[in-house]
């Protein structure tokens, strides 16, 4: 049974400003650098009212032995986000998928950006599935915790980026 992720990040800026940050290639590379990525690339394709983002990063595998056995010393991942058009208040929704370079782990779902009080909220909801018999559930639980921590760090990095680039 997949592990489910539901994390909301909050930013002190309107949705249009937050989306401009989220779709800025420099920010994408910066957040990868701040999360200890060993390598990172980013591509942003603006197609008018929709935007596609592809980000590849390689992270050190600071994971328990039972996970490292099949992942190795690094965790390469490819993330793709397909953002739809903004509505009148700047709200947007994206579908995303994360591939772990052929590993038996997959993560996908939706991202919702909307106004929240004086700022914005970015809600990531998804399912994490590991197809390794016997230990798949343990891997999913560990990965879900890791993704939650990553999204919390991304929120702090993003808030600082918004402050520094105001």
C-alpha positions in Angstrom: 0.0 0.0 0.0 1.5 3.4 -1.0 2.5 6.0 1.6 0.6 9.3 1.1 2.2 12.8 1.4 0.2 15.9 2.2 2.4 18.9 3.0 1.5 22.6 2.9 4.1 25.3 2.6 3.4 28.9 3.4 5.0 32.0 1.8 4.7 35.7 2.6 3.9 36.7 -1.0 1.0 36.6 -3.4 0.5 33.5 -5.7 1.9 35.2 -8.8 5.2 36.1 -7.0 5.4 32.6 -5.5 4.8 31.0 -8.9 7.5 33.2 -10.4 9.9 31.9 -7.8 8.9 28.3 -8.2 9.3 28.5 -12.0 12.6 30.4 -11.9 15.5 28.2 -13.0 17.9 30.0 -10.7 15.7 29.3 -7.7 15.3 25.6 -8.7 19.1 25.2 -8.8 19.5 27.2 -5.6 17.0 25.0 -3.6 18.8 21.9 -4.9 22.2 23.4 -3.8 20.7 24.2 -0.4 19.5 20.6 0.0 23.0 19.2 -0.5 22.5 18.1 -4.1 25.7 16.8 -5.6 24.4 17.7 -9.1 21.4 19.6 -10.4 19.9 20.7 -13.7 16.7 22.5 -14.4 14.6 23.3 -17.5 11.6 25.5 -17.5 9.3 25.6 -20.6 6.9 28.4 -20.6 4.1 27.6 -23.1 2.0 30.8 -22.6 -0.5 30.0 -19.8 1.0 26.7 -18.9 4.5 25.9 -17.6 6.5 22.6 -17.6 9.4 22.2 -15.2 12.0 19.4 -15.3 14.5 19.1 -12.6 17.2 16.4 -12.2 19.2 16.2 -9.1 21.5 13.7 -7.4 21.5 13.6 -3.6 23.8 11.8 -1.2 22.1 8.6 0.1 22.0 9.4 3.8 19.6 6.5 4.4 19.4 3.4 6.5 21.2 0.3 5.4 18.1 -1.5 4.2 17.4 1.4 1.8 21.0 1.9 0.7 21.2 -1.7 -0.3 19.2 -1.1 -3.4 19.8 2.6 -3.9 23.5 2.8 -3.6 25.6 5.8 -2.5 23.5 8.4 -4.3 19.8 9.1 -5.0 19.3 10.4 -8.5 15.8 11.7 -9.2 14.0 13.3 -12.1 11.0 15.5 -11.2 8.6 16.8 -13.8 5.8 19.3 -13.0 3.1 20.4 -15.5 1.4 23.6 -14.3 -1.9 24.7 -15.6 -3.0 28.3 -16.2 -3.6 30.7 -13.3 -7.1 31.8 -12.5 -8.0 35.4 -11.6 -6.6 35.2 -8.1 -3.3 33.5 -9.3 -4.3 30.0 -8.1 -2.6 27.2 -10.1 -2.5 23.5 -10.0 0.2 21.1 -11.3 0.6 17.4 -11.8 4.0 16.1 -10.9 5.9 12.9 -11.1 9.3 11.9 -9.6 11.3 9.0 -11.1 14.3 7.6 -9.1 16.4 6.6 -12.1 14.9 3.2 -12.6 14.8 2.3 -8.9 11.7 0.5 -7.7 10.3 3.8 -6.2 7.9 6.3 -7.6 6.2 9.4 -6.4 3.5 11.5 -8.0 0.5 13.7 -7.3 -0.6 17.3 -7.4 0.6 20.7 -6.3 -1.8 23.4 -5.5 -0.8 27.1 -5.2 -3.4 29.4 -3.8 -3.9 32.6 -1.8 -3.7 32.1 2.0 -4.3 35.1 4.2 -1.9 37.8 3.3 0.4 35.3 1.5 0.2 32.0 -0.4 0.1 28.3 0.3 1.6 25.5 -1.8 0.1 22.1 -1.0 1.8 19.0 -2.3 -0.3 15.8 -2.2 0.9 12.5 -3.6 1.5 8.8 -3.3 4.8 7.2 -2.8 5.1 3.5 -4.0 8.0 1.1 -3.6 7.7 -2.2 -5.4 10.3 -4.1 -3.4 8.8 -7.2 -1.8 8.9 -7.4 2.0 10.6 -4.1 2.7 8.6 -1.9 0.3 6.4 -0.5 3.2 9.5 0.4 5.3 11.1 2.1 2.3 7.9 4.1 1.6 7.6 5.2 5.2 11.2 6.3 5.3 10.9 8.1 1.9 7.7 9.8 3.0 9.4 11.2 6.1 12.4 12.3 4.0 10.2 14.0 1.4 8.3 15.9 4.2 11.6 17.1 5.6 12.8 18.2 2.1 9.5 20.1 1.6 9.9 21.9 4.9 13.5 22.8 4.0 12.3 24.0 0.6 9.8 26.3 2.4 12.5 27.9 4.5 14.8 28.3 1.5 11.9 29.8 -0.6 10.9 32.2 2.1 14.5 33.4 2.3 14.7 33.7 -1.5 11.6 35.8 -1.5 13.0 38.1 1.2 16.4 38.4 -0.7 14.7 39.0 -4.1 11.9 41.4 -3.0 
